[in-house]
Amino acid sequence: MDNIIDMNKQKTYRNVPYTYHEWTTFDGKLATGYHCEDVKLLDGLNTVSFGSKTITEMQDKIDNYIDNRKENLEWQAQYDKAEAEYYEKYGTVGEF
């Protein structure tokens, strides 16, 4: 029983909480994945949550958000500026 892990509990990596999920797909197959929606980690970014297929991939994504925070915020600011310039020039006519 020592090898059995309760995957449905919340996990933490580098003080960032995330959860493991299982669900059944439209064709009846079992699917699994991880999900994170940590507000502090994603503060200042347009991303409110993200997922991964494996625990390693989730940890890599968390590492990126933490280790590259300055660069991620700079990219977000650049995106926000470009978006504002686009809407100033073209507006939203026909977009929605």
C-alpha positions in Angstrom: 0.0 0.0 0.0 3.0 2.3 0.3 3.1 2.8 -3.4 -0.5 3.9 -3.7 -0.8 7.7 -3.8 -4.2 9.5 -3.4 -4.0 11.6 -6.5 -7.2 13.5 -5.8 -5.6 15.6 -3.1 -4.2 19.0 -3.6 -0.5 19.1 -4.1 2.1 21.8 -3.6 5.3 22.5 -5.5 7.5 25.5 -4.5 4.7 26.7 -2.3 2.3 26.8 -5.3 -0.9 24.7 -4.9 -2.2 22.6 -7.8 -4.6 19.7 -8.1 -4.8 16.3 -9.9 -8.0 15.5 -11.8 -9.5 12.5 -13.4 -12.5 12.5 -15.8 -14.1 10.5 -18.4 -13.9 11.7 -22.0 -16.7 11.8 -24.5 -15.8 8.4 -25.8 -15.7 6.8 -22.3 -11.9 6.8 -21.8 -10.2 7.8 -18.5 -8.3 11.1 -18.7 -6.0 12.6 -16.1 -4.2 15.9 -15.6 -3.1 18.6 -13.3 -4.5 22.1 -12.9 -3.2 25.3 -11.2 -5.0 28.6 -10.6 -2.8 30.2 -8.0 -3.6 33.9 -7.9 -0.3 35.0 -6.5 1.8 33.0 -9.1 -0.2 34.5 -12.0 -0.6 38.0 -10.7 0.0 40.6 -13.5 -0.5 38.0 -16.3 -3.6 37.4 -18.5 -3.4 33.8 -17.5 -5.8 32.8 -14.7 -5.1 29.1 -14.8 -3.1 26.4 -16.6 -3.0 22.7 -16.9 -0.7 19.8 -17.8 -0.8 16.1 -18.5 2.0 15.1 -16.1 3.3 16.2 -12.7 6.7 16.9 -14.3 5.1 19.2 -16.9 3.2 21.0 -14.1 6.4 21.5 -12.1 8.2 22.8 -15.2 5.4 25.3 -15.8 5.5 26.4 -12.2 9.3 26.8 -12.4 8.9 28.9 -15.5 6.3 31.2 -13.9 8.6 31.7 -10.8 12.0 31.7 -12.3 11.1 33.9 -15.3 8.6 36.2 -13.5 10.3 39.4 -14.7 10.5 38.3 -18.3 6.9 37.0 -18.2 5.7 40.4 -16.8 7.7 42.2 -19.5 6.1 40.1 -22.3 2.7 40.7 -20.8 3.3 44.5 -20.8 4.4 44.3 -24.4 1.3 42.3 -25.3 -1.0 44.7 -23.5 0.6 47.7 -25.3 0.2 46.0 -28.7 -3.4 45.1 -27.9 -4.2 48.7 -26.9 -2.6 50.1 -30.0 -4.6 47.6 -32.2 -7.9 48.6 -30.6 -7.0 52.3 -30.8 -6.3 51.9 -34.5 -9.0 49.4 -35.6 -11.5 49.4 -32.7 -13.8 46.3 -32.2 -16.0 46.7 -35.3 -17.1 43.2 -36.5 -15.0 41.5 -33.9 -17.8 40.2 -31.8 
